[in-house]
Amino acid sequence: MRYLYIVGASGSIGRQTLDIVRANPNEFKVVGLSLGRDLKLAKEIIEEFKPEIVCFREEKCELSYNPKIVYGDQGLLEVSKYHNAKYDDEVFVNALVGISGLLPTVYAIKSKKTICLANKETLVVAGDIIKSLVKEYNVPLVPIDSEHSAILQCLQGEKKNEVRRLLITASGGSFRNRTRDELTDVTVSDALKHPNWKMGAKITIDSATMMNKGFEVIEAHYLFDMPYDKIEAVLHPESIIHSMVEYNDGTIKAELGTADMHTPISYALRFPSHNNLESDNLDIFNLDLHFRKLDYKRYPCLLYAYMAAKSGGIYYAVLNAANEAAVKLFLENKIKFLQIEDIIYNEITDTKYQNIEYNLDNIISVSKEIMNNIFKKYGD
């Protein structure tokens, strides 16, 4: 039995994680949950899985039993560090969106839970710190993203020094068939129509700008200890190959599957086991696969991720904060789609951040400052 703590349980990844728990009650038990503002959904989830500790954002719903109730950001930390001595195999699933997922990961590591990570921002803004903590507390860190799950699988049984490069596939997002000139007046509704995947709003916009892939390059750098010049994003519109690893002899290993996040979630929860999972089988007899190089002029956000990585330190947080704020403004119809890129570029090229020390406190404070300034400038 594995004992799960799921933060972001009412989001897309969280609900799909619960699907796997529901189908395997003898394998997984939910101990802790954090939920969003939909109290009807929250009540349904809590009553079904009966966790011991529950975090609400602001207000709770009426329940048939009495779990420990906590609230807000502090409540997330309470769930993350919660421990029951009778549970010897605790797993922390971080399905939060945004920098709010950073400190819960830190607390879960210090509580010596296995970390199953879907929250991109944890490694994007604090990769060096997280890797150091994982080593110090000797806990596994397993990715949930389909791309990193694919790379992890392709690396099993291989030697890292024989890797030529990691190839992270990208669908191209909602606007992959449009030119830049055709992006001037696209709407939020247009941007949220991803051709392959069903995802949350922010990650769908990040996919359209290709910042999602920039974040995944940074994550791959930390997850697999690979230099940036050995990590490349490749356009693959079909989203059948979820990523590849090329070796020094020219061999390329690829992981193929349907566009279903249940598969990488299941692999993370059971790593390194490919145990039973009810999912659609991939029809290998009707595959038509295509690959193209990604153009930085068409997708400048991917370039901005490499630029921030080159600057290093606090600039990882600058990149993320600018993107997080810009995407929120776009989703609220306060800026146009292409302004997302402008906002990010302006922040990552600002030299005022150069002398700020890279630590958790500054990552959080700088992120809040940048987001507040951007909201103030564009939000009215």
Order of alpha helices (4+ residues) and beta strands (2+ residues): beta-alpha-beta-alpha-beta-beta-alpha-beta-alpha-beta-alpha-beta-alpha-beta-alpha-alpha-alpha-beta-beta-beta-alpha-beta-alpha-alpha-alpha-alpha
